[in-house]
Amino acid sequence: MIGAIQNKLRAQVQALQERGCRIAILRLPASHRFTAANDTGYAFGDDLAREFKLPVFDLDDECARRGHTVKYSDGMHLSPQSAREAAKVL
């Protein structure tokens, strides 16, 4: 099942690139720091980025680079201030 979903996503990315669309991998902030070693979805994003030469944009890292520490209201959702900061980056 997962392989079929991944293949469908690959086909969609390829079709969009063939139409001239610009595509990027966007990593959203999460209270748990995901990596390719501990999350298959994260690893698949890395695979897509390599395969299709997609830029990867890590919103948590970008917020930190701009001096904002991302905070969460409940361990999963961004606090209102962090949400505003993340929206500014986007």
Secondary structure as GFF3:
##gff-version 3
##sequence-region A 1 90
A	DSSP	alpha_helix	2	18	.	.	.	ID=ss1
A	DSSP	beta_strand	25	27	.	.	.	ID=ss2
A	DSSP	alpha_helix	40	52	.	.	.	ID=ss3
A	DSSP	beta_strand	56	58	.	.	.	ID=ss4
A	DSSP	alpha_helix	59	65	.	.	.	ID=ss5
A	DSSP	alpha_helix	80	89	.	.	.	ID=ss6
###
